[in-house]
């Protein structure tokens, strides 16, 4: 049984990059040399035909100078690289650019690869969490091409393949998490998805730079239940805070009453402050202040009169 285990890039030959595999830890027989299709040997007849076509193309270019120069000189931007194929085979020397480079318009073809960071939204995925709750999760992935050559030769569409792989990876990882972990540990989960994607897309020449969980949508019934629970928690905390406030206020009032009772002038001052507060309000209440001494005199007179009646 043959199995290609973790592959590492070996030294590049003139025919193109070569890949070598490590020995499998499961004891299976591994493939010791994995190459691109461009590395397959060419028979003598094909080599001769290729040589003839190349020679004829250079003759045509030389004869049609300087017009042919406009077709031979190409330009790629600072953020681009050009992967050149000659007679269908990868041209040695790697990707060209940035700036000017030469091609043989008769036998060469090339593809431009954008090295800038790209992003895409993973459509909301219905995921069953570890605690059996169905949630819809939306993710944003940021990636770039790290190796222009293998991104062209190893995969047909690196962007589309990365997007599809991100969907399956997200479902596999989030399926092992509970709802509480999805809501509280977003950064840890995003890092786990990013590392898994980066490792899987390395043979495609893709570098996954960042993954962000954009949104976690809960079912309507679960949202109502969580809202009711949160409201009950807030009401309980409000009652506790109000009770603590009343307790502190009662202690302060009792201390103030004990202080005022020990000083007659303090009672008179509190009386004046109360009158000031009442007069500041816009109301129709008329307050007639009565001196405290008069009230005390009336109380004494009343006590004396009641004593005389008893006698």
Helices and strands as residue ranges (DSSP letters): E 2-3, E 7-9, E 18-21, E 29-30, E 34-35, G 37-39, H 44-63, H 67-72, E 73-76, E 80-86, E 89-90, E 99-102, E 108-114, E 118-128, E 134-145, H 148-153, H 158-174, H 179-184, H 186-201, G 202-204, E 206-217, H 220-261, H 264-280, H 292-310
